[in-house]
């Protein structure tokens, strides 16, 4: 089972993050690239996807991946921080 994108896919992911998403640019073609990579990982046995960069959720949402669980680390950290702050 492959658990991370291969080198070419990582290069594409990074390019989209830094050249587009960090600049506020959201392209349907880039979403398609992300979804293709997610599908390849799913085909290789992945059961979920970690969105490990704050900008990725601007491009990929649960409705785009047809039931594949997405873990948005930004949302998870924000939720935990709010729960921690309210418990203090």
N, C-alpha and C positions, 0 to 999 in steps of 0.2 A: 504494500500500500504506500502510495506517495502522499506525504503529509504537507509538503510545501511546494509552491510553484517551482518549475525548473528555471535555469538561469535566464533564458530568453523571456519567459513570462515575468520573472522578477524585474527584469529591465523595463518591460512594458509597463508594469504596475508602478514602478518608481517614476518613470517618465510622466505618466498621467498624473500622479500625485503632485510632483514638483512643478511641472510645466503647465498644468491645467488647474487642478483642484486648489492648490495653494494660491493661485492667481484668481480664483473665483470663476473659473471657466469650467462649465459642465457640458460635455458633449455626449450625444447619444451613441456615437461611434465608440467612444471610450467606455461607456457602459457596456456595450456589446463585447468589447475586449475583456472586461472584467468578468462578464457572465460566461464567456467562452472558457476562461481560465477556471472559474468555479466549476463549470460542467466537467472539464477534464479532471479536476481533483475529485469530484463526485464519482466519475466513472472509474477512478483509480481507488475508490473505497472511502473517501472522506465522508464523514457523517454530519459535519457542521463546518462553518467558516468563521474564523476570528477576523473581525475588521480591526486590525491592530494599528491603525493610523486615524487620527481625528477626522481627516477629510473624506475618508472612503464612504462614510454613511451619507455624504452629499450625493453620491453617485449610485450606490447600491442599497436598496431597501428590501425588506422581506417579500414584498409583492413581486420583486424581480426574479426571485430564485425558486419559486414553486415548491415551497415546503422545506427547503434546506434551512436548518437553523443558522441564524447569524448572531454572532456575539459581538456587539458594538462596544469596544473597550471604553470609548468616551462616555457612553450612556451608563455603562456599568460602574465606572469610577465616579461619575457625578451622582448616581443614585446612592452608592455607598457613602460618599462624602456627606451628602444631605442627611442620610440616616445617622451617621456618626455625629454630625453637628446637632441634630435634634435630640440625640440621646445624652449629650454632654450637659 
